[in-house]
Amino acid sequence: MNRRSFLVRSSLFTAAGLLARPLVSAQAPKAAAAPVVPDFKLLRRDVGVFSARGGSIGYLAAKDGLAAVDTQFADTAKLFLDGLPGRGGRSLDVLVNSHHHGDHTGGNGVFKPATKKIVAHANVPALQKAAAERSKSAASQVYADTTFAATWRMDIGSEAISAKYHGIAHTSGDIVTRFEKANVIHMGDLMFNRLYPVIDRGSGGRFKGWISVLEDVAKTYPKDAIYIFGHGSAKFGVTGTTADLLTFRDYLSGLLDYTAKKIKAGEPKEKIVALENLPGFADFHQALPNRLGGNLAAAYDELTEKQG
């Protein structure tokens, strides 16, 4: 496996464990943990993407300013801060959390002493707190000290960072963050590039809203933008273009269409979720883990939930 494939698969397996804990036999031998290989990749101007374990970190590393979007986990957050090009011990001007999930905020505590401000959507602190209470990890949480409902913006030296809430999607607190001068856009978990995604219905996530958000993003931002995705397959990676957003939109639409047809035909939920591959979306399939069943279950629940 090459270096790029390893990094992306590491991100994939982290996402797979986000909302579900695997069942492992007590007698089964534990597999040796794969070594974490930190990777900094410059994308445009002074903006780049960091991969190690967890959701991709977007960063600004300029002579006149430092910033990051997301923090992965505590161990990889340290790797990021130690290796950030040109940092030289400087504090970050701002950290933005794309949403509340632990593979994107788990390193907040490591970042906090070296960061002047942590920004997130207004819904994120409560969602993060609720998730921490469920996982009994409240003591290790560090929350945003600056929140916003619709939009936020900050000048950092010769760059400017802005963020916007486009609506309910993967959760009810996902934002899109743009490095304006570089025209690099961090999507967080609004984008799983050619992967069956995770949707957090308990935190307000809905597929119909997600489809609308992707369409809104695709028409809002410049066509030559470079996008950073929360997670991506080994083949397609964690960066891309507007076309990748629309491909993911098509998958979500296809998922709902397939499920709706099966519901209309009278098929029970347990039969619907047994599908191994969604027709027309072979690039999204991963043998391990295969989250399609969970996607179909969430689509079924969304399409059959009572309104009002």
N, C-alpha and C positions, 0 to 999 in steps of 0.2 A: 504494500500500500504506500502511495507517495505521501509527502508531507501535507499537501492540500487536502487529499482525501481523508487523512487522519483527523485533521482539524475539524473538517465539516462533520464527519461522523461522530466525533466527540460532542459537538453541538447537538446533533440529532439524538443521541442516546440520552443526553441531559433533558431535552424537551420531552422525550418519551416518559420519563419518570416524574414529570412535573405534577400531574394530578392523580397518578395511580401508583401504588407501591406493588412491585411484582411479587408473586407468590413463589417462594423458593423452598424446596424440600430441606429439612434440617440435615439430611444426610448428604445433600449435594455439595461437592467441593466448591469453595469460593474461587472464582476466576481472579487472576492477578489484575490489579488495576493498571490500565494503560497509562504510561507516563504522560504528563501534561506538557505539551510543546507550545509555548507562547509564540505568537506570530503577529508582527506589526506590518501592515501593508498600506503604503501611502496611495491615496486615490486621486486627489486633485488639490492643488495649492498645498496647504499645511494640514489637510484633513485626511484621516485614514480609518482603517478598521482593524480591530484587534480580535484575534481568535485564540481560544485556549479551551475552556470548558464552560458551557452555558451559553446564554444569548450573546450575540456579537456586540462588542463595544465599539461605538464610533468615537473618534477623538479629534481634537484640534491641538496641534503641537507647534505653536508659532513663537517667535521671539517676543512678541508682545501679548501673548495670551495662551492659556491652557484651558481645555474643557473636555468633558466626556459625556457620552450618553450610555447609561447602564454600567453595572459593576460586576456582573457574573457572581462568583462566590468569593469567600474570604481569601482562599489560597491564591486564586487567579487574579483577584483584585490587587494583591501585593505584587504579583508578577508584572501586572500592568503598570503600576506606579513606579516600580523599580526600573522598568525598561522603557518607559515613555520617552521617545527621542527628544533630546534637548531640554528635558525637564530641569535637571540640575538642582533638585531640591525645592523648586518653586511650588507654591500651592496652586491648585486648580481654581480658576475664577468661578466655575460653575460645574455642577454635575446635574444632568437631567436623567430622571427615571422614566423610561418609556411606558411602564406600567408596574404592577406590584409584585409579580411573580418572583419567587426566590432565586431563580437562575439569572435574574436581571437586577435584583436589589440585594442579593446575599453578601455583596462586598461593600455595601454602604458604610458599615462600621469601620472598615479599613480606610475608605476614602475620607471619612468625616474629618479627621485631624488635619488632612492635607487639602481640604476643600472649603471655599468661602461660602458657598450656597448650594443647597440641594433643591431642585425644582421638580414638580410632578403635577399631574392633573388633580383637581380638587377631590376626586373620588378615591384617589390612590391611598392616602394614609389609612382610611377606614377599612378598605379592602385588604391592605397589607396587615393591619392589626388583626382582622378577623381570621385571615389565613394563618397568622402566627399563633393565634390562640388554638386553632385546630391542630397545628403541628407541634404545639408546646415549645415554640421557639421565640416567644415574646421577649425574653431577656436579651436576645442578640439582635433585635431589630433597631435600625436607625431610619427615621422617617424624614421625608422632605420638610424643609422649614419654609418653603415658598410654594404656594399652589395657585392654580388659576382655573377658571371655568371654561374659557373659550380660546383665548390666545395669550401668548407671552413672547417677549423679545428682549434681547440684551446685546449691546455692542461689546465686543471683546477685542481690543486693539484694532487691527485692520479687518477683522472678521465680525460678523453678526450672526447670532443664533436665535432662531425663532421656533416656536412650537404651537401646534394647533390641535384642538380636539375636534375630530370629524364626526363623532357619534359612537354609539354602542357597536361593538364588533367582537373581537376576541374576548374582551371583558368590557366593563363599563368605564374603564379608565385609561384606555390606550391613546397615546398621542403620536403625532408625526413631528419630528424635529428636523429642522433644515439649517445647515451651515450655508448661509445665503450667498456669500461671495464665491465660495467653492462650488456651490450648487450640488451639494451632497446631502442626501435625505435619509435619515435613520427611521425605519419603519417599526422597529421593535417586533413584537409578535403579531403585528398586523400582516406580516409576510412570513410564510413558510414556503420556501422556494422548492417546488416539486417534491413536497412531502405532505402526507396526510397530517393536518394540523391538530393542535390541541385547542378546544374551545372551552371556556370556563363559564358554563351556564350559571353556576352558583354565584359568580361575581358579575352577573348581568349580561354575559356574552350571548349573542344571537347571530345566526348565519345570515338572516335577511339584512340586518344592520351592517354586517361585515361586507356583504356584497356592495351595498350602497357606499360605504366608506371607501372601498377600493376604487370604485368608479369616480367618486369625488376627488380622490387624490390624483388619479390619472389625468383628470382634466384641469386640476388646480395648479400643478407644478410644471416647470419647464420640461419640454420633451427630451432635452439633452442631460437631464439630471442623472446622477449616479445614485442608486438606491442601495442602502445597507439593510439587509434582512435579518430578523431575529435568528432564523435557522434556515439551513439549506441542505439539499442533498449533496452527496460527494460529487456527482456529475455536474450539477448546475451551480453550486456555490452559494455564498452569502452576500453577493452583490449582483446588481443587474439594472434593468431598465424598466420603463413604463410597460413594455410588452410583457414582462414577467408578472407585473401586477395584474394585468388583464387575464393572463393564463390562470393565475390563482383564482381570480374572480370567476372564470369559466368553470373551474373545478367545483367551487362552492355552489354555483348555480346548478351544475350537473348533479351534485349530491342531493340538493333539495328536490330537483325534478325527478330523479330516480325514486327517492323515498316517497314523494307524493303519489307517483303512479302505483307503487306497490301498496300504499295505504288504500288508494281508491279501488284496487283490485281485491282488497280484503285480506291481504297477507298479514299475518301476526308479526309483531315486533321482533320476536326471537328468530324468525326466518329472514326478515329483512337484514338484520345485523350480521347474519352469517356470511354475507358476501365477502369474498376474498379480494377481488379487484373491481374497481369501478370502471365500467366500459368507457373507453375513450381517454383514459387518464393513466396510461401505463407508466409514465415517468414519475408518478406520485407514489407508486407502490414500493414499499420496503419490506423485505422478508421478515426482518426483525428490527424493531417491533412493527407490527401491522396495526395501525390505529384506525383503520377504516371502520371496523365494527363500532368503535366509540363514536366516530363521526356520524355513522348512520343512526345510532341510538340517540345522539343529540339532535339530529335532524328530525327524527320521528317525534321526539318530545316537543320540539319547537312547533312542528306542524299540527300536533294534536293538543297543544296546551290551550286551556280556556282563556279567552280574552276578557278584559274588563274586571 
